Amino acid sequence: ASTPVGAPEGWRGFYVGGGGAYSNVSVLVDNGDCYYDCYWGDYYDYDEGDGDFGYTLHAGWRFHQYGALEVSYLDAGPIGWDQDLVYMPEFNDYYNNRIEYSAKVTEVTVLGILPFGEMFEVYAKLGAAFSEGESVQRLDQSFGDLVWGLGAGVTVAKVFHVRLGFESVGIDEDVLNTRNDTTLDSFLLEGQFRFGGY
């Protein structure tokens, strides 16, 4: 019997790929930080900036039908972040914060993969993200932040795979001059070329 064209559950080996991304920043705010944009009674809320499009590259090793190691790169386009009435302790006053933020993120992750059918699979990823951000200042990280993601993929030929995913990278709140947790959230559409065979 011949092997189905996709059969992702049978494939092991190296792969490379890339694609597009839509990224945004999401800032956790509480009642002490939001003045007019929090819902009444909500203690936590999230503010988002003006997103933009960027690109991704990745390379990995599928060492098992349920697992892979991957190194990836995300270049998020310039993201606008505006927040009014930000207290600046160095000036002892409130200011309207206007920032254009861009990020370049290198990730080292482990993927847990669940294949189903002849061509499809879903995955979850977890690992470290090393980001370089530019806003008013430039920050280069020495230690990585947490990155996690979820996605689904389909193998359309023996060596070509397409996946759609979401990932979230923690970034230092000082980059956007906020007081609480901040993340860089991205939706990814990527193509992947797989070397070798079954």
Backbone torsions as a table, in degrees:
resi	resn	phi	psi	omega
1	ALA	NA	139.8	-178.8
2	SER	-80.8	151.8	178.0
3	THR	-79.2	134.4	177.3
4	PRO	-56.6	153.5	-175.5
5	VAL	-59.5	-44.8	-176.3
6	GLY	-77.5	-72.8	179.5
7	ALA	39.2	57.0	-176.8
8	PRO	-62.4	-25.5	-177.8
9	GLU	-67.8	-15.5	-178.8
10	GLY	-100.2	-2.3	-171.2
11	TRP	-96.8	136.9	172.1
12	ARG	-132.5	150.1	175.7
13	GLY	143.7	-167.1	-178.0
14	PHE	-95.5	152.2	178.6
15	TYR	-147.3	155.1	174.1
16	VAL	-134.5	155.3	179.3
17	GLY	-170.0	-177.3	179.6
18	GLY	-175.7	173.1	179.9
19	GLY	176.6	-157.5	-178.3
20	GLY	-107.8	160.9	-179.9
21	ALA	-143.7	145.6	169.6
22	TYR	-114.9	118.9	-172.7
23	SER	-120.1	152.5	179.5
24	ASN	-150.3	161.8	172.2
25	VAL	-105.1	143.7	179.4
26	SER	-128.4	122.5	-174.6
27	VAL	-115.0	125.8	176.6
28	LEU	-74.9	126.2	177.3
29	VAL	-124.9	153.4	174.3
30	ASP	-123.6	-175.4	-175.4
31	ASN	-59.1	-25.4	179.8
32	GLY	-79.0	-14.7	-175.2
33	ASP	-106.0	-23.4	-177.1
34	CYS	-109.8	136.1	-170.7
35	TYR	-104.1	-30.4	-177.4
36	TYR	-142.2	-7.6	-172.4
37	ASP	-110.7	13.5	173.4
38	CYS	-99.8	142.1	177.3
39	TYR	-71.2	145.8	-179.7
40	TRP	-60.7	128.7	177.9
41	GLY	91.5	-14.7	178.3
42	ASP	-82.9	125.9	177.8
43	TYR	-84.1	-33.9	179.3
44	TYR	-118.8	144.2	176.2
45	ASP	-151.1	166.2	179.3
46	TYR	-123.5	133.1	171.6
47	ASP	-103.1	143.1	179.5
48	GLU	-122.4	151.4	178.8
49	GLY	-90.5	-166.4	177.0
50	ASP	-93.1	110.0	-173.7
51	GLY	-72.5	171.3	178.7
52	ASP	-153.7	167.9	-178.3
53	PHE	-95.3	146.8	177.0
54	GLY	-145.4	-157.3	-178.2
55	TYR	-141.0	162.9	179.0
56	THR	-132.4	153.4	170.7
57	LEU	-134.7	146.3	176.4
58	HIS	-152.9	155.2	174.9
59	ALA	-143.2	144.4	-176.4
60	GLY	-156.7	176.0	178.0
61	TRP	-130.8	114.6	175.8
62	ARG	-85.1	97.6	-174.7
63	PHE	-89.6	-11.6	-178.4
64	HIS	-156.1	158.8	179.7
65	GLN	-63.0	-21.1	-179.5
66	TYR	-109.0	7.3	-175.7
67	GLY	-152.7	152.1	177.2
68	ALA	-152.4	153.5	169.9
69	LEU	-107.5	138.2	-173.9
70	GLU	-142.8	142.3	170.3
71	VAL	-117.1	130.3	-177.4
72	SER	-138.3	163.1	-178.5
73	TYR	-134.7	130.3	177.8
74	LEU	-121.5	124.1	173.2
75	ASP	-110.4	101.3	-179.3
76	ALA	-84.7	133.9	179.1
77	GLY	-65.3	172.6	-178.9
78	PRO	-63.5	124.8	-176.0
79	ILE	-110.6	129.0	178.0
80	GLY	-84.0	135.8	176.2
81	TRP	-133.3	119.1	179.1
82	ASP	-122.9	133.5	174.5
83	GLN	-146.4	127.4	-178.5
84	ASP	-88.8	156.6	173.6
85	LEU	56.5	54.2	176.8
86	VAL	-95.1	126.3	179.2
87	TYR	-79.3	125.5	178.9
88	MET	-109.1	102.5	-174.1
89	PRO	-62.1	-30.4	-179.5
90	GLU	-67.4	-22.8	177.6
91	PHE	-108.7	-4.7	179.5
92	ASN	52.2	47.1	-179.1
93	ASP	-160.0	170.0	178.3
94	TYR	-99.0	140.8	-178.8
95	TYR	-134.5	155.3	169.5
96	ASN	-85.7	121.8	-172.9
97	ASN	-91.3	122.0	179.4
98	ARG	-128.3	112.1	-174.8
99	ILE	-132.2	139.5	165.6
100	GLU	-108.6	117.2	-172.4
101	TYR	-116.4	132.9	173.4
102	SER	-129.2	149.3	-175.2
103	ALA	-137.3	144.3	170.8
104	LYS	-123.1	121.7	-171.0
105	VAL	-124.2	125.4	171.7
106	THR	-104.2	129.2	-175.0
107	GLU	-121.2	141.8	171.8
108	VAL	-122.4	114.9	-170.9
109	THR	-136.7	160.9	169.4
110	VAL	-109.2	133.4	178.4
111	LEU	-107.7	129.7	166.6
112	GLY	-96.5	124.9	-170.4
113	ILE	-121.9	135.6	176.2
114	LEU	-121.7	100.4	177.7
115	PRO	-77.9	149.6	174.1
116	PHE	-151.5	152.7	-174.7
117	GLY	66.9	-159.2	-179.6
118	GLU	-94.8	-18.6	-172.5
119	MET	-131.3	-14.1	-166.6
120	PHE	-105.2	158.1	175.0
121	GLU	-159.1	155.3	170.7
122	VAL	-120.3	155.9	-177.6
123	TYR	-144.3	157.3	169.5
124	ALA	-129.9	142.8	-178.3
125	LYS	-127.5	149.2	179.3
126	LEU	-151.1	138.6	179.7
127	GLY	175.3	-152.2	-177.5
128	ALA	-112.4	141.3	178.0
129	ALA	-121.1	127.2	179.5
130	PHE	-110.8	109.4	-172.1
131	SER	-111.1	150.2	172.9
132	GLU	-122.6	115.6	-176.3
133	GLY	-114.0	145.9	175.6
134	GLU	-125.5	124.9	171.7
135	SER	-140.9	-118.5	172.2
136	VAL	-70.5	-30.5	179.3
137	GLN	-125.4	168.0	176.2
138	ARG	-112.6	130.2	-177.5
139	LEU	-124.0	124.4	175.5
140	ASP	-112.1	124.0	-175.6
141	GLN	-81.5	141.6	171.2
142	SER	-92.2	-33.7	179.4
143	PHE	-122.8	147.1	-173.8
144	GLY	-83.3	157.3	171.9
145	ASP	-97.3	168.9	179.0
146	LEU	-73.8	138.4	170.2
147	VAL	-127.4	140.5	173.5
148	TRP	-141.0	158.4	-179.0
149	GLY	-161.7	164.1	176.7
150	LEU	-137.5	151.9	178.5
151	GLY	-171.4	178.9	177.9
152	ALA	-141.2	152.0	-178.1
153	GLY	-142.5	163.1	176.8
154	VAL	-139.1	134.9	176.6
155	THR	-93.2	115.3	-175.3
156	VAL	-99.3	-10.9	173.7
157	ALA	-155.5	172.3	-175.0
158	LYS	-57.9	-33.0	-174.2
159	VAL	-116.2	1.5	-176.6
160	PHE	-122.3	131.5	-176.5
161	HIS	-133.6	140.7	178.8
162	VAL	-120.9	136.3	179.0
163	ARG	-136.9	148.2	177.0
164	LEU	-120.8	129.5	-175.5
165	GLY	-148.5	171.3	174.8
166	PHE	-130.2	140.0	174.8
167	GLU	-143.3	154.9	-177.9
168	SER	-131.9	127.9	-178.4
169	VAL	-118.1	128.7	175.2
170	GLY	-72.3	136.1	175.4
171	ILE	-128.9	154.8	-178.7
172	ASP	-64.8	128.4	-178.3
173	GLU	-61.8	-22.4	179.8
174	ASP	-66.9	-22.9	-179.9
175	VAL	-60.3	-38.8	180.0
176	LEU	-105.2	7.1	178.1
177	ASN	61.7	44.1	174.7
178	THR	-110.6	167.8	-177.1
179	ARG	-101.9	-5.1	-173.2
180	ASN	-130.7	-178.8	-176.0
181	ASP	-56.8	140.6	-179.0
182	THR	-134.1	140.7	177.8
183	THR	-131.7	153.5	170.4
184	LEU	-103.2	112.5	-175.5
185	ASP	-107.0	134.3	-175.0
186	SER	-136.7	139.5	167.7
187	PHE	-102.0	129.6	-171.8
188	LEU	-119.5	138.1	169.7
189	LEU	-126.0	113.2	-170.1
190	GLU	-131.7	145.7	169.5
191	GLY	-104.0	153.8	-173.9
192	GLN	-142.0	132.5	175.3
193	PHE	-104.2	127.3	-176.2
194	ARG	-107.9	125.6	-179.8
195	PHE	-84.7	152.8	174.8
196	GLY	82.6	-161.0	-178.9
197	GLY	-141.8	-154.3	-177.6
198	TYR	-86.7	NA	NA
